[in-house]
Amino acid sequence: MRFRFQRKYLAIPYLVFFLLFIIVPVFLIIYYAFTDRATGLPSISNLVNFFSDRTNVDVLVISLVFAMATTLICLLIGYPIAYILADKKYNKNAVIVTLFIMPMWINFIIRTGATRDLLTWIGLGGGTHPVFATLVGLVYNYLPFTILPLYSTMLKMDRSLIDASYDLGANPFQTFTKVIIPLTKPGIISACTMVFMPTISSYVISDLLSEYNIVLFGSYIDLYFNQSNWNFGSFMALIMLLLVGLSVLLTRKFDKSEDVRTSLW
Amino acid sequence: MKLPIILALIITSSSLASSLSVSSEINHQKRYVNDQFQGQTLTVYNSSDYIDEELISAFEEEYGVKVNYYTFDTNETMYNQLTLQKEGTYDLVCPSEYMIQRLVSEDLIIPIDRSKLDVYNTYAAQNIKNKLDEMYTTRVKDDGTYYTLGDYAAGYMWGTMGIVYDPEYVSREDVKTWDVFWNPEYYKMASIKNSMRDTYVVGILHAYRDELNEGKAKFEAGEITGDEYNDIVQEIFNRHGEEDIALVKQELISMKENIYGFEVDSGKNDIITGKIKMNLAWSGDAVYSIDTAAEEADKYLEYAVPEEGSNIWYDAWCLPKGANEDLAYAFINYLSDPENAAINMNYIGYTSFIASESVFDQVVSWYGAHEYFEGTTYYSENEDVVHYNDSFYLCINDSTGNLPTDEEYFEELSEEDWPLTEPVDLSYYFEGNLQEGKQPIAYPYEDSANQLEAQYPTQEIINRCAFMNDFGEDNGDVVIMWSQVKASTNMIPYYVILGVGFFIVIAYFVIKLIIDKREKKYYQQ
């Protein structure tokens, strides 16, 4: 049989990538999560161990709270910024948007190192203010991810609707809650997911900025991996995967009424 | 990143060209001419920044072999790699003492043939080398005794653990005890290594400080010998039963409230920039910090090993199963060469197992004045100072065998430039390794006496230092304890915030449901 090139063959590299770097690792995690470290036999000892030590749940709660707080703060700061940026009056050639996105061009570890020095210099470093320093680092790193989706939805927003709501007698507050927020809802949702999911698993930022005083779930997993306890670490990685999956499902539910998807996910 | 790469290329190519042009000369000077290994490959796995890489190229050239040099950041990474890679991947690895014990119990490395390490045997500091034979593995010999670490490893670098501090902020009295990390006077001023074992050392020594001080008092009163005292420290050091772990956990959690934080590798720079005033450090890193602080920040730092006792550690070369044994021995011997060891020690800054005369001369040149010996060459470039007839002389012209009173080579120092006149005795390390008649003493400068002590601790300090065995079966429990310490924090605010968050989300949905229903009704009417 002669080999005939078909267009579907172009998908082969992607398929290989998909299998090697997504499917196989997930199965490896599941395999390790449900085998016993000492015997190598299938067991649920990791599950039992995880829920029998309160520290594990505590760390998960700390991570959740940090992810929630970061999302909220990013939204509070990013929303007005995105709104202003989307207004052609202030942002003529999208220069200001570029300025806001620019920090993303530099690797985050380098930026975090600089943030650490800066915070220590003004006396708010991780040694004395670990929670504050970590939040600053997280918000600083994920703010561009909030601004971008919000900005792109706001660009598409029909501004004449705002004038219309004023004409119909709405006050600015009502206009904001009944017109602007519903119109930008897809942007808000994708901004939330783009901040919430990576912060749950982020740990380099918190490690560096809190001087290792705050342990997020990612660095907790890393601690066990480093001590070559792959099984327990994998089980916790699985829990994190489930949590992220759950948050995706939740946002889908929010998002389903919208036919225009600007989200990356 | 482009520019440095190009630069590096230019430099290597030019040095290659120059080495080619003089290669015929070097051939004659080869000290280890040996064609037996021609074309073979040696794969070395070492801690990062733990060798002068020029020695590797020199080794390759002299032996006509290829060295694959890989590095790891922690012993645990090395262990993971060694277990994951197939047998025979590495010919030589350099882990710490406790990891060697683990590698032996898991049958990953093979015993060394001591007779093939002739250079190492000749030039190593015997007292330190013998310490490797005081540490046992879990493997039993044919005659029923246990194999020691010395049967499996050839020493590379060693040191103690202690505290680097800034004497401007921390009193010398206070760092004499590990309690300084719990001392509220130094609230948020100290950082600790983010390493389970090193932190455990501090915890266990603080937990049993009374027992340790009792032993020390007995030793000082002359009731027990130094060795017996060391046994006491050794025994306390290796407690890791359930109760001990719980005790250490309590200690470390209370310490965590008082310290600035944990650090991986930033501590040695943070103390220079002044972020912290105290840092738990290995002696080699301490020497680096003290040096760099003096050079770059004009800051004077000191190193102290607390009185209760501390950890003495060893990094040593081991042969994994399936290693190219003979070439590996050749490499260890090459690094143990008296000159090479000095070059290497100069680069790394840690204390080498090798206590050759070159190492001695180099260390004395760094920190103080030599006792004049006619067989030694003194260099003006090193600003060598010699002690002769109750006076000190600075070398101004390289000299061998000229008396310091010869004005062509030496210049007498005025008294205010003198180092300390009280000599430091280094015979514990260099005894028998120096030329006949040369005394193993040094006269350190006032501000480098501390550094010399960090590098070559007095015997009194060695007496109170113990090694820490692998936790063995208890390792899992210690890991859990460590993770609990790391995660320990006041959880109440977190649960409150989480609760409020959930409440708001639920309330939002309920209110929305009610409003929707109402609106529906409204439109239906």
Interface residues (C-beta under 8 A of the other chain):
Chain A: D53 T55 D58 V59 V61 I62 L64 V65 M68 A69 T120 G125 G126 G127 T128 P130 S210 E211 Y212 N213 I214 V215 Y220 L223 Y224 N226 Q227 S228 N229
Chain B: T74 E76 T77 Y79 N80 T83 K188 S191 N194 M196 K256 Y260 G261 F262 E263 V264 K275 I276 N475 G476 V479 I480 W482 S483 Q484 K486 A487 S488 T489 M491 Y494 Y495 I497 L498 G501
